[in-house]
Amino acid sequence: MSPNFIQEQLSWAYVRAVSYRAGYSLYRPEVDDHGIDGTIVDPLAGGVNRVDFQLKATTVYEVNNATIGYDLRVQNYNQLIREDDVPRILILLIMPDDADQWLTHSEDELCLRKCAYWLDLMGSPPSANSSTRRVYVPMDNVFNQDDLPAIFRDLTA
């Protein structure tokens, strides 16, 4: 398997683990639907009870001033900025350079390294670039089970 395929599957494992641990449902469409890789659903919420997401995993990024700089394909960027009734976010899994460190385990733990962060780009201006657009993900936006309810609250309010 290619490293990109492995990164993609590990990023799905991360999002699944966080979503289910927080008590949310997760849906993955059979076909990439306009840049939406999946949907997280809050089964107890009223009104808008879902957040769509695009999922990326990378070892190529830059940390600067408490943000993660990541070059997102312009097509993906323009899909994420579109105004819609359903909130959508980018979920970015940062992984070590060394593929042997992506996933380790012992009898006591299963460890998926490093961390995923999220970014809301809806309403941002379209990109005039031809290939990529640098996005800056705040390092405070950790995608974890404790903050998932706040993400829903903030994006669906």
Secondary structure, 3 states (H helix, E strand, C coil): CCHHHHHHHHHHHHHHHHHHHCCCEEECCCCCECCECEEEECCCCCCCCEEEEEEEEECCCEEECCEEEEEEEHHHHHHHHCCCCCCEEEEEEECCCCHHHCEEECCCCEEECCEEEEECCCCCCCCCCCCEEEEEEECCCECCCCCHHHHHHHHHC
